[in-house]
Amino acid sequence: MRVDVPDGAPVIGRVPVRNIWFLFLHAADLARFLGRFGAEVEAAPDLPDLIARLLCEAVEARLRRNLSRGYVEAQADLPRVRGGIDLVRTETRGLLLKGQVACRFAEHTLDTPRNRLVRAALERLAGHLTDRTRAGACRALAARLAAAGVGTAVPALMVVAADRIARHEADDALMLALARLALDPDLPTEAAGSRMLPRADREEQFVRRLFERAIGNFYAGALSRAAGWRVMPGRRLDWQASAASAGIAALLPGMVTDILIENGRLGRRIIVDTKFTGALGRSRWGTPTLRSGHLYQLHTYLTSQERADDPLSRASEGLLLYPVIDRPVDERVTLGTHPLRFATVDLSASNDAIAARLSALILAPVTSPPSGVAG
């Protein structure tokens, strides 16, 4: 059985655009915006068009309230002191004889990394949209930013990551997340480029990254810390090694889980591994089978962490989570002392249904009786 998306719904990597928006908001820690922009999301024919619609709206709103400013380091030879004095430059250039002094100071400007990122995103979208009207709107907003003094140099990722957004700048958070998405080299577009991967493969890569990050952030927001839940994405696991040779530590492969979830009050530890592929493969005889590599990996994650002084480690649970691609799956087994679950989530369902399914996969212990196939 193949699960299809609604007739006529635009898809990316076999996921409807409206559900890509769900994944994106969770991946960007912006789930609070889920209830907004419903009409725009449903009307967008593809992801670049959706990003352009919302980014233009966000930039227009920011321009109406004035763009955020920042401070940049500047230097100039001035007739009066401003900021600090550069003594070496002042002396070597004989500026005092000219009635000047070399100064270093912080300048309040609109030409910030945040605003440059947004301008670059608008310009990139303008070149990738098939709708000429929307492309023109992007170019017009980019021109307004340029007229306000925002430069063209795209800031480095580390500079953007260091930009802390204040609580009262929530709309800026969405605007910047959209801008980063627009500049993503894997963003599926119809425009020609230097990447050699077919469009379908690029879409698959793009959605895979969204899926992995969105699941971790969803659980971080959905599972209550007050109820004892802790969610740790990207947790590194150490081998419980003994009698090791001197060089083995450098040669052992690393282990990094997608998500580690714990609740000490309930005595539960769950390792979640997400895979953006079909849950089932084929045996040599053509019969459906769980993907052996995925099973071995998850089982190793669980058994390699067993320690006598850590009771949770001996009964930890494993969840392999897939999107529904060929058919929904929900199967469970206990191997040794570890319950394992192999489950799918239907990314063509409604946002509420996706959220309910993801919550149920964690809140219902793996050891409970299976309820049958579910997506």
N, C-alpha and C positions, 0 to 999 in steps of 0.2 A: 504494500500500500504506500503510495506517495502522497505526502501532504502538500497541497497546492495553496498558493496565495489567492486572495480574492481576484475575480476576473478583472483584468485591466489595471491592477495595482502595479505601479512601478517597483522594480526590485533591484537590489544590489547584492551580489553574492547570494542569491536565492532568498534574501530577506527583504520584505517590503520597506520602502523608504520611511514610512511612519514608524516602523519598529527600529530602523537604524537610528532614528532620532531618540528613541527610548535608550538604546545602547550608548549613544553618544553622550547624553546628559548624565547617565550614571558613570560613564568612563571619565567624564570631566568634573565629577563631583558637583553637578548642577541639577540634581534631581528635583530641586525646589521649583524648577521651571517646567516640570512635566505637564502641568495643567494649562499652560499658556500656548499660544500660537497654533491651536488645533486646526483652524481653517487653513493657515499657511502650509502646515505639514501635509494635510490631506490633498491640497491643490498642487503641490510641487511635483513635477514630472520626473525629477531626478535629484540626487543629492546636491550637486553644485547649484542648481536653481534654488533649492531650499536654503542652503547656506547664504546665497546672495540675498534672498528675500529678507531673512532675519538679520543678516549683518547690516544691510542698508537701513533697516528699521532701527537697529541699535545705534548706528552711527548718526542717523538723523536726530534721534532723541538726545544723543550726547552733544551734538552741535547746538541744539536748542538750549541746553543748559550750560554750554561752554565746555570745551574739551578739557580734560584733566591736564594739569601742568606738572612739570618736574624741574629738578635742578641738575644742571650739567656743569662740569668743571670748565672754566674758560680762563684765558689770559689775554692781557692787552697792555699796551703802553699808554698810560693815562696822565693827564695834567694834575690829578689829585689821587690820593690813595683810596683804593677800593679793595676790600678783602685783605690778603696778605701781600707783602712785598717780596719780589724775587730779586734778592740783593745781587746775585751773580749777573743776571741779565742786565740789571740796571747799571752795574759798574762797567761790564765789558762793552756795552753799547753807548756808554757816555750819556745816558738819558738825562741825568741831573743837569747837565750843561744845556740841554734842550728844554728844560722845564717840565720833564716827564719822569715817571717812575713805572717800572714794570710790576704789574699786579697779577695775582692769581685770585680768582673769586668764583663763587657759585652763581650761575645765571638762571633765572626763572624763565622757562621756555616751554613752548608747545612741541618742540622737536624732541620728543621723548621716545625711548624704545617702544613703549606701548602704542603711541600714535603712529610711529613708523611701521610697526607690524600691521596695523589696521590698514594703512594706505597700501602697503604691498599686497595684502590679501585682496583688497578691492580691485587692484590692477590685475592680479592674476585671474580672479573670477571673470573679469570683463573679457579676457581673452579665451575663456573656456566655456562660455555660455552660448547656447544656440538661440536663446531669446534675445533679439537685438535691443528691445526696450529695456530689459533688465540689465544687459551689458552696458547700455548707455547710462543707466542710473548708477552703476558701480563706477564708471569713469567720471561722472559728474561729481560724485562724493569724493573720489580720490583727488580731483582737481581742487575741490574746496579745502581739503586738508593741505594740499600743496600751497594754496594761496594763504593759508594760515601759518605757513612756515614749517610744516612737517616735511622732513627730508625723505630721500628715497632709499637710504642705506638700510637694508633689512638687518635688524639686530640679531646677534648670536643667540642660540637657544638658552645658553646659561644666563645671559643677561635678562631674557624674558622670564625665565624660571625664578630669577631673584626679585622680580617685580612683585612686591607684596600689595595685594588689593585690600583696601580697608572695608569694614563692614558696610559702610554707607555707599560703597561703589559696586553693589551687587550687579547692576546692569553692565558695568565695565567687565566683570568676570565673564559674563556670557559673551560680550562683544569680543574679548580676547580669545576665548575658547573657540568661537566661530572663526576668528582670523587664523588661529593656529591650524584648525581643520582645513581651511581653504588653502593653506600653504603646504599641507601634507603631500609629499611626492607620490603617495599611493592613492590620492583622491581619484576615484573613478570619473573620468571625463571622456568626452568624445574628441577632444583636441589631440592633434599629433604631438608627439614628444620624443625624447631620447630614450625612454624606457622600452626595452625589447619584449617585456612580458605581454602576452595577450590580455585584452581587457578583462576577460573572465577571471584570469589568474590574479590580476591586480585587485579586482573587486574582492576576491576570496581572501587575499592577504589583508586588505583594508578592514574587512568585517571581522576577520579572525582577531586582529589586535583589539578592535573595539569590544568584541565579545569577552575576551580574556580579562580586560581591565574592568569592564562594566560589571561582571559577575562579582568580583572582589569588592568593588565600591558599593554595589547593591547590598551585599551582606553586611558591610560595615555600617550602612545606614539603617538597615531593616532589623538587625538583631540588637536588642537593647542592652547597653552596658549596665544599666540598673538591674537587669535580670541576670547579670553575671556573664554575658557573652563578650568574648574578645575575638576580633577578626584581624588577622595579620597577613596581608597579601605579600607575595614574593618572599616567603620565609626560607632561609638557607638551612639545610639539615646537615648535621655532621655524622660521619660514620662512627659507630661505636667500636672503634678498633682497639685491639690489644696485641701484644707481641709483634709490633710493627717494625719493619726494617727502616733504616734511616731515611731512605728516599721515597718510601711509599706514599707519604702524605702529599707530595707534589704530583703523584701520578694517579691517585684515585680520582675518578670523575666527580664533579660537583653535583649536588642535589639541591634544587630550588623548587619548592612547591608553588603552585599558583596561589593557593589560599590555605591558611591554617586557621581553624575555628575552634575555640575552646569555651567550655563552661564548667568551671571547677565545681560549682554548686550541684550541677547535674551529673558530674563525673563523665563528661564527654569531651573528646578531642576528635576533630574531623579534618582529614586532609582532602581538599577538593582540587581536582585536576581537571581543567577545561580543555576540550579538544574540539576545534571547529572542523569537524568532518563527520561522516556517518558513524554511528555507534557500532555497526556490524560490518565485518568483512566477509570473505568467502573462503571456505576450506578448499583443499585441493580437489574435493569431490563436488564443489559448487554449493554446498550447504551453508546457511548463515552461521557465523561464528563471531564471538567477541574478538576484538583486535588484540592479538597476543602481546604485542609490544606495549600497548597501553596498560594491560593487566599486569604484566611483569613490572613495569615502572611503578605503578601505584603500590603493588604488593611489596616491592623493595623499600619504598618510602616508609611503609608501616613497620615492617619487620626490622629494618635497620636501626630504628629508634628505640627498640625495646631495652629497658633498663630495670633492674630489680628495685631501684630506689624511686621509680616513677610509675606508679600504678596506672596512670592514664595511658602510658606508652604501650602497655600490654593489651589494652582493649580498645585502642584507637580505631576509628572508623575511616573508611575510604569512600569517596564519591567521585566517579568519573562522569563528568557532565558534558553532554553533546547537544547541539541543536537537532531538531527533527529534520532529517534529510530524506531518507528512504521510507522509514516508518518509525513511529514512536516506540521507545523501549523503556522498561522499568523492571530490572531484574536484580536480585539480591542473593548473596551467598556469604557464608562465614568460612574463612580459610584460617585454620589454626584458631587464634583468639580474636581475629580481626573481621568484623562485618564489612562487607564491600557492597556498594550499590552502583549499578550502571544505568544511568537515566538520561532522558532527553527532555528538552524544553522546546515548545513550539513557538518559534520566533515569528510566525505569521499570525499568532493569536493576538487578542487585545492586550494593551499594556497592563491592565489590571490582571488579566489571566496569567501573563508572564510573571508578574510580581508574586501572585498567589502560588504559582507552581514552584518558583525558586524558594520561597519561604517554607513551603511544606516539605521540600526535600531536606531541609536542615532541621526543622522543628519536630518532624516525625523521626524518631530513632530508626536507624537502618535495620535493627533487629525486629521491628514490628512486622506483623504478617503483611505480605505484599497485597496490594489492592488491585493487581492486574496491570495490564499495559496502560501507560499514560504518557502524554506528551507535554 
